[in-house]
Amino acid sequence: MSWIHDSAPPPDPPGQPAYLRAVFPYRLPPLAWFESEPVRLDPPPAIWITDTTFRDGQQSRAPYSVDQIVRLYELLGRLGGSDGMVRQTEFFLYTRRDREAVERCQSLGLPYPEITGWIRATVDDYALVRASGLRETGILTSISDYHIVKKLGSDRQTDLDGYLRVVDAALEDRVIPRCHLEDVTRADIHGVVVPFVRALMDRGRQAGMAVKVRLPDTLGVGVPDPHAALPRGIPRLVSVLRRECGVPAESLEYHGQNDLAAIVPNAVAAWLYGASANNGTLLGIGERSGNTPIEALTFWLISLTGDLHGMDTTAITEIADYYRSIGEPVDARLPFVGDNFNVTRAGIHADGMIKDEEIYNPFDTTRLLNRPPGVGITDKSGAAGLLHWVRSHRPELATGLDKRDPRLVGALEAIEREYDDGRVTGLSDDEVAAVVDASFSARRAS
């Protein structure tokens, strides 16, 4: 069997739930099917970011305190800037603490991110939205047979009718419903998704209001290639919702998970093929392998549009520092926020950085993140790495200093002796400082 299936996958037997076994055999990872004709590139007029740090982001960690939510909300506002590039954020409404967090954030009076709700598709849950006075809410509208049949023990028509009752209640109150098509990348697209979304668009037109659609790739099985077949192909899925269902770009939003490590390419594909909004969390913190990191979305938005749009990207570094201050581990290897992001430990790289930081730095991290490029010192750093460290951390010692200076050579030899004696970890800045100070002092004394 060819490793590329040059067609749409065959359907499941008629009259049975659509588990799409040709794509999701379960005994193997999800299989990728491709079609001969690619989806046409169709970027929307404008793109932006939405946030779910206080909803999906709380489903993989201890709940945030109200004070923590307020501080992170302020930082999201700074990051998104006056143009509102982080346009909205969503909150649970179930507990007294949830509602207090909403009220405290509302009291700040920030124009962005707009505070929205998130509820299950029940009339009782919708009453919480009505009581909160919010003008938009997410509604959980699970759409795959994995959820409808296996999880809810129901059937499509019963569940869709129930979803529409809640949508109708929101529209009657002039509240924008944002329907989250949970598990859409494992759903029967033309059998259930398209008819349901068309019904949503009809209701919106009748009410003279927008009805929004979120595409949650709940298990992270999306494929970013324009040839990828439904339901996994993100470009094709976005195109179907735009062209066959009439969803405006500004009403379409992608929400990714990272189970198969394709979360950022999928998010970028959603933008490129017609969705205006991309939903993520700070530092990518979310269920299982996490959500699309907002810091990554920020830099890809700039990359795609060639404009900062008023965003304060230095807030990203403050966000990471704030997480560290509240005890949240920040993986050292995470892009943009990890301690190792723009730090090199290879001597040959450090040598290039000494000549011109652009050689090994992809953009001006000092200006955009308030993070100058740095070096970490190990036995692989060499004289170039140590020289770069001295220039960055001990500039008063760096005048006239080059790689052959006996003081620098002496410090490097002391570091290399540590590794000869069995050390296997990198040196902290304090340890390097002690070695450098000792070597430079000894040379002065002699």
Salt bridges, closest charged atoms under 4 A:
GLU35 OE1 - ARG236 NH1 3.76
ASP42 OD2 - ARG242 NH1 3.89
ASP42 OD2 - ARG243 NH2 3.50
ASP56 OD2 - HIS255 NE2 3.01
ASP67 OD1 - ARG104 NH2 2.96
GLU74 OE1 - ARG71 NH1 3.47
GLU90 OE2 - ARG55 NE 3.20
GLU90 OE1 - ARG178 NH2 2.63
GLU90 OE2 - ARG214 NH1 2.93
GLU100 OE2 - ARG104 NH1 3.96
GLU114 OE2 - ARG135 NH1 2.88
ASP125 OD2 - ARG120 NE 2.88
GLU136 OE2 - ARG178 NH1 2.80
GLU136 OE1 - LYS212 NZ 2.98
ASP145 OD2 - ARG156 NH2 2.86
ASP168 OD1 - ARG203 NE 2.71
ASP173 OD2 - ARG130 NE 2.88
ASP183 OD2 - HIS147 NE2 3.75
ASP183 OD2 - ARG186 NE 3.05
ASP188 OD2 - ARG156 NH2 3.24
ASP202 OD1 - ARG205 NH2 2.35
GLU244 OE1 - HIS190 NE2 2.96
GLU253 OE1 - ARG178 NE 3.83
GLU253 OE1 - ARG214 NE 2.72
ASP259 OD2 - ARG288 NE 2.72
ASP312 OD2 - ARG78 NH2 2.96
GLU318 OE1 - ARG71 NH2 3.92
GLU318 OE1 - ARG78 NH1 2.96
ASP321 OD1 - ARG324 NH1 2.92
GLU328 OE1 - ARG61 NE 2.80
ASP339 OD1 - ARG324 NH2 3.18
ASP351 OD2 - LYS355 NZ 2.70
ASP351 OD1 - LYS403 NZ 3.10
ASP379 OD2 - LYS380 NZ 3.11
GLU396 OE2 - ARG394 NE 3.97
ASP402 OD2 - ARG404 NH2 3.71
ASP405 OD1 - ARG407 NE 3.00
GLU418 OE1 - ARG423 NH1 3.03
ASP429 OD2 - HIS393 NE2 3.48
GLU431 OE1 - ARG423 NH2 2.85
ASP437 OD2 - ARG394 NH2 3.04
